[in-house]
Amino acid sequence: MDQFNDTMRFQLENPVSLNAHDILMSVYASLKEKGYDPINQIVGYLLSGDPTYITSYGNARYLIRQLERDELLEELVRSYVLDQEQ
């Protein structure tokens, strides 16, 4: 009976989550492979929030929506600034 008094914990295993850099690079590769201009498409998504700027090919649309747009922008700025320091 004691087993019914304890709260059971249910947790699904989270798949390996990608960081913003990995997501951007994967989305970039998918867009390029499908013949789109990846920079223009990603900028369109970041400015508008409209996921249709990103192809669904290679799960790119799903991936890019895993992060908030501000997180993606933060990664872009960080990468740019660190690149300029070198």
C-alpha positions in Angstrom: 0.0 0.0 0.0 2.9 2.3 0.7 3.8 2.3 -3.0 0.6 4.2 -3.8 1.4 7.1 -1.5 4.6 8.0 -3.3 4.5 10.3 -6.3 5.8 8.6 -9.4 8.0 10.6 -11.8 7.6 10.1 -15.5 10.1 11.7 -17.8 10.7 11.0 -21.5 14.2 10.9 -22.6 15.1 14.1 -24.4 16.9 13.5 -27.7 20.3 15.1 -27.8 19.6 18.8 -28.1 21.6 20.9 -30.5 22.9 24.3 -29.6 22.2 27.4 -31.6 25.4 27.1 -33.7 24.6 23.5 -34.7 21.1 24.3 -35.6 22.1 27.3 -37.7 24.7 25.3 -39.5 22.3 22.4 -40.2 19.5 24.8 -41.4 22.1 26.6 -43.6 23.2 23.3 -45.2 19.6 22.2 -45.8 18.7 25.5 -47.5 21.9 25.4 -49.6 21.3 21.8 -50.6 17.8 22.7 -51.8 19.1 25.6 -53.9 18.0 28.5 -51.7 20.2 31.4 -50.7 20.6 30.4 -47.0 21.5 33.9 -45.8 18.5 35.5 -47.3 16.1 32.8 -46.1 17.5 32.8 -42.5 17.3 36.6 -42.4 13.7 36.5 -43.6 12.9 34.0 -40.9 14.6 36.1 -38.2 12.9 39.3 -39.2 9.4 37.9 -39.7 9.2 34.9 -37.5 7.5 33.1 -40.5 8.9 29.5 -40.5 8.0 29.1 -44.2 11.2 30.9 -45.0 12.9 27.7 -43.9 12.6 24.5 -45.9 11.3 21.4 -44.2 14.0 19.4 -45.9 16.3 17.8 -43.5 14.0 18.7 -40.6 15.4 22.3 -40.9 12.1 24.0 -40.1 11.6 21.8 -37.0 15.2 22.5 -35.9 15.1 26.2 -36.2 11.9 26.4 -34.3 13.5 24.7 -31.3 15.1 28.0 -30.3 13.7 31.4 -29.9 14.7 33.9 -32.6 16.6 36.0 -30.0 18.7 33.0 -29.1 19.6 32.6 -32.8 20.4 36.3 -33.1 22.6 36.1 -30.0 24.6 33.2 -31.5 25.0 35.1 -34.8 26.3 38.3 -33.0 28.6 36.2 -30.7 30.0 34.4 -33.7 30.6 37.6 -35.7 32.2 39.5 -32.8 34.5 36.6 -31.8 35.5 36.2 -35.5 36.4 39.9 -35.7 38.5 39.7 -32.5 40.8 37.1 -34.1 
